[in-house]
Amino acid sequence: MDETTRDGRIDSIAEAMIMATPLFKKRMAKLWVCPSGSSTYVSTIWVLLTLKRRGPLPLTAVAQELGYSKQNLTTIADRLQKAGLVERRPNDADRRVVNAAITEAGVQFLRESKKRAMSAFKEDISRLDEGDIDDLYRSFETVKRILSKLDG
């Protein structure tokens, strides 16, 4: 890969993003535990975050937004409903449509999960030396700034 050209740098960035995603997913998967005590998948967190941000939505809309199949999302929603984190409600505009909505327990679960994730990441990062912490901080600030330009 020729990283001196624009296309070469874009290829390198795309590859780095692909390689970094499993590392983050693996680390995050260890942090999410449902109230029932069973571990949950990062995909369920995305569903909860979407419902918290957007409000009650038909499952098809959630599936579309997250790029999941409707069948996969139905399985996730069933699991979340069983755990008391999501409830299904009739759609006010069309009674044939059922919306998924995050419950107060779901909001609390996200809150507690974020605290656990923050604590774990802070513990990991605190083992780095000052130079690495400074580099990581600047890197993430740059990544956030640039990715915000791609969002929307």
Secondary structure, DSSP 8 states (H G I E B T S, - for coil): --TTSHHHHHHHHHHHHHHHHHHHHHHHHTT-B-TTS-B--HHHHHHHHHHHHH-SEEHHHHHHHHT--HHHHHHHHHHHHHTTSEEEEE-SS-TTSEEEEE-HHHHHHHHHHHHHHHHHHHHHHHTS-HHHHHHHHHHHHHHHHHHHHH--
